[in-house]
């Protein structure tokens, strides 16, 4: 009996020595820090998704000094394509939490898919940082405490736009007939009322996401707007291939109608070059923010891709900053510790400072009022800054049921 005990003790001693040797030699490493990035890499929002991924990876690179390591753990990003389809988005997130055992997830491009993903985060009790989907419902009536959003919401879009249209006149909307478009128009109407705008909303027109012929829709809008009080504004709420150029070809100026686009990606805005003086609002344009992080992003992106960073590139970078800041602050990937760290958390982004509002975890942030330039020095020199609209001027209401 005694010799058996001595034998077991000897085995334990050898095992302990072996483990010590492994640690000393560096053969045992800390567990990987796994992050899921879900985006609509195929489908109508493919361009947005690719930019988000580029920005997210560049953000991690910048924030870790190129080491791709945080708190002693190597970062592994698992990218999944939800094709902007809600059922696939839901499945991809469940797979990420359940099978891949990710510590935190980020996504996705489509508002419809993002909304479908929210209950999955709650079921697994894991953090989901929403980027770049914007529907108000995400941090509104569909929200749960595991959801944080770095992208702006529809109400922030609406309040930014409303701040430029405080006078009287008449407004019509053309929007996509799904969550993003309808939510955007609803938020825009509410925003106009919030800022006390005197303009009258006279028409709402919704078209399918894949619409290519806007003749009938535009004619209905023109027929309503043309006899209404001036200024007459047609506000466009559209993701993907924007109808701005096609609407302009129908010469709305004949009826004294001005187009008011929301900001879009650079390849789309390049097609607006001839609409000098047209104004709108945007989440990000590479030349507007002045800070060290944006300077690095612009210089490095231009060096690597021969073009400046875009709208959703900055968004992906912001999401990476939220991840790194949260885990560094919490010193853990434990969900409850992360939530405690992230509520009210301020973090740097290419746009400047953002902070997660405690009430609904929406990132409060600045927006930008732009004008299309007259003198454009190169193919990407498109917009001039009218003014930065600070977060303090956008009283985004809390709409969740917390």
N, C-alpha and C positions, 0 to 999 in steps of 0.2 A: 504493500500500500504506500509505504514511505517512498520507495523508488519510483512509483507511478507519479506521485506528487512532484518529486524532484524532476522527473522527465517533462511534465507539463510546464513546470516553472522554467525549465531550460528552453522549451519551445517558445514560451512567451518572451523570454529575454532575447532570444534570437530574432523574433518578429519585431520587437521594439527597436532593436538595433538596426534591423533592415529598414524600418520606417524612417528612423533618424537619418540613416544614410541616404535614403531617397530624397528627403527634404533638403539635406545638406548639398546634395548633388544637383538639385533643381529639377529632378525627374518628376516630382509631384507639383502640379501647378494649381492655382486657384481655379474654381469653376468658371466657365465662360459666362459673360453677361450677355444674355440673348435678348435681342430686340426684334420684334416683327414689324415690318413695314408693308402695309397693304395698300395697293393703289390700282387704279383702273388702267393697267398697262396696255390692254387691248380694248378696242371699243371707241366711243365718241370722245372720251376724255384722255386718250392716249398721250397727247402732248403734255397735258397738265401733269399726268402721273410721272412721266420721264423727268420733268423738271423737279418735281417733288423729291424723287429719288436722288437726283444729282445734288440738290441742295442739302438733303439730309446727310448724305455721305460726306460732303464737303464741310458741313457743320461739325460733324463728329471729328473729322480730321483736324480742323482748326482748334476746336475746344480741347482736344487731347494732345495737342502739339505734335500731331502726326503719329502718335503711338497707338491709337485706337485701343486704349486701355483706360479703365476707370476703377479706382479703388483697388488696384492690383489685379483686376479681372480683364482678360481680353474681351473686346466687344465683338460679338458676332451678329450681323444683321441678316435676318431671314426675310427676303422679299417675296411677296405673294401677289398674284394678279387676280383681282376679283371681277375683272371685265366690266366694272361699273354696274354689276347685277346684284341686287339685294340678297338673293338666296346664296349666291357664291360668296359674297362678302361675309355673311353670317357663318358659313361653313369654314372659310379661311381663318376667321378669328378663333373659332372653337378649336380648330386644328392647331393653331399657333399656341394657344393656352394649354390645351390638353395633351397633344402629341409632342410638340416641339418644346414645351415647358419654358416658354419665353417669360422673361421677367416683366416686360412692359411691351405694349403694342402702340403703333401709330398708324392712322389711316382714317378715311380713305378719300378718293377723288370725288365720288358721287354722293350727294346728300341722301338719296334714296338708299344707297348701300350703307352709308354711315348710320342712318337711323335703324336699319335692320341689325347692325352690329351692337348697338347699345345694350340690349338685354343680355347679350353674351358676356360682356364685361362684368355685368352685375352677377350673372350666374357663377362665373369663375372667380369673382371677387378680385379682379385684376385691373390695373390702370389701362385705359385707352385714351391716348392723346389724339384728338380729332384734328386732322390736317389733310386737305384744305377745304373739306365740305363746309358749307355756310348756312344751311337751313336753320332758322331760329329754333325749331323744335328740338334740335340736338342739345342745346343748353336751355331748352324750354320745357314743354310738357312731356317730352320723351326722355328727359335727362335722368341720370342717376349719379350717385356720389363717386362713382369710379371713372366718370367722364371729365376730361379737361380738354379745352380747345384752344389751340394757338392761332388758328385762322380766324379771320373776322367773321361775324355773323351777318345775316341779312339786314338786321336792324342797324348795325354799324354802317353798312353800305348805304342804307336808306337815309340815315341821319347825316352822313357825309354829303350825299347828293342834295338833301333838303337844305343844307346850310348854304348852298349856292343858288337856291331858287326861293328866296324869302319874299320876293315881290309878288304881285298879282299875276294874272294871266291864266292860261289853260294848259293842262297836261294830259297826255295820253300815254299809255304803256303798251309796248310790245314785248311779250315774254314767252318763254318756253312753257309748254303745258305739262309740267311735272313739278316735283317738290321744290327745286331751286327757283324756277320761274314764278310760281304762284306765291311761294313764301317771300320772294323778293319784292313783288308788287304789294303784297299785304304790309310788309315792313316799310316800304317806301311811303305808302299812304299814311301809316301811323306816324312815321317820322315827320312828314310834312305838318301833320297836326301838332306834333310835339314841339316843333320849333316855331309854331305860329305862322306858317307860310299862308299867304292869302290866295295862292293859286288854286284854281278849281280843277279837280280831276274829272275829265269828261268822258274818258273811254278806256277800257282794258281789252286788249286783244291777245289771245293765247294761240300759239302754233306748236305743232309737234316738233320734237327735238331734231328730227331729220328733214325738216322743211328746207327746200331749196328755192321754191318759187313763192315770193312774198307779194306778188301783184295784188291778189284779192285782199289779203290782210291789210296791205298799205292803203289800198283804195278806201276800205272801210274807215280806217283811221283818218285819212285826209278828209273824207266827207264829213266826219264829225268835227274835226278840229278847225276846218277852214273858215267857219263863220263865228268861231268863238273869240272871246277877248284875247288880245295880244299881251305879252309874248306867248306864242304857241309852241309848246315843247313836246317832242316825241321822245320819251325816255325808253331806252333799250335795256332789257334785263335778259342776258343771253350768255350761255356757256358754250364753248366750242367755236365752230366756224360762225363768226358774227355776221349778221345781215346788214351791217352799217353801209357797206358799199352799194349793195343792191337797192337799199332804200334811197340812198343818195342819187342813184341813177334815175329814180322816178321823180326827181326834182321837187322835193317837198317845199323848197323855197318859193315856188310858184304861189303857194298858199300862205306864205309867211311862217312856215313851220321850220323850227330848228331841231336838229337831232342832238340828243344828249346820251352818249354811250357811257356805259361803265367801263372801267379799265379792263384791258385784256392782255394776252401775251404779245410779245414783240412781233412775231410773224403776222399776227392779225392786225396790229396797229400800224404796221408798215403799209397796209393797203389803204390807210386813212390819210396818207401824206397830203393829198390834194384838198383835204377839208381844213385848211388853215384857219385858226381862230376858234374851231369847235372846242367846247369845254366839257369836262366831265370830272369824275372823281375816281381814284384808284387806290388799291391796297399798297402797291409798291411800284416804283420806277427807279431803276438803278442809279440815276443821277441825282435823286432827291435827298436821301438821307446822308448826313455828314457825320460819320463816326468810324472808328478804327476797324470794327468788324466788317462794315460794308465796304470800306476801302480795300480790305484784303479780298473779300468775295469778288468785287468787280475786277480787280487786277488779276487774280488767279483764274477766275472763270474765263476772262477774255484771253488770257495766255493759253489756256487749255482748249477752249472751244471756239476761239476766234470770234466771239460775240459776248456781249455783256450778260450778266445773270438776269433772269426774267422774274415775272410775277410769282410763279409757284416755286422757283428756285429759292427765293427768299423765305417763302413759307416753310419749305422743307428744312432750311437752315434754322429757322426759329423753333421748329419742333425738336430738332437735335439739341438746341440750347436748353430747351425745357427739360429734356430727358437728363442731360448731363448735370444741369443745375440741381434738379430734384434729387437725383441719386447721391450727388456730392453733399447736399445739405442734409439728407436723411441718413447718410452713411450706411445705407441699406437699400435693398429692393423689396423689403417687406411692405405690403400694400398699405397697411394702416400708418406706418411711418412715412411712406411717400405722401399719402393724403395730408397728413399733418404738416409736412414740409412744403407741399405745393399750394395749399390754401393761403392766398395772399402773397405768394412768392413772386418776387421781381426777378426778371432775367433779361440778359442782353440779347438783342437780335439785330440783323442788318438794318431794321427800321428804327433802332433805338430801344429804349426800355419797354418791356411789356410786364404786366402782372396779372396773375390769375385771381379774379374776383372770388372771394370766399363763398358768396351766395350761390353761384352757379358754375364756377370754374371757367368762366369765359375770360379770355385774355383781353384786357383793356389796352388799347393801342391807338396810335395816331393814324390818320388817313391823309390823302393828298388831293388837292384841287388842281387840275392841270388844264393847260391849253395846248392845242396842237401848234407846233412852231411854224413860223413863216420861213425862217432861214435855218435850213437843216444841213449840218456839216458832213454827215455821213449817213449810211442807211439805218443806223440805230439812233440817230439824234432826232427824236420825234416829238418829245414833250417839253414844255417849260412849266415850271412850278408857279402857280398862282399863289398858293399858300399851303402850309401844313395845317391840317385841322387836328388840334390836340384832342386826346381822349376826354379831357374835361369838358369839351364842347359837345360831346355826344352822350346824352343821358340815356344810356341803354337800359330799358326796364328789365327787372328780374321777372321771368315768366315760368319758373319751375314750381314744383309743388313741395319743395323742401320743408 
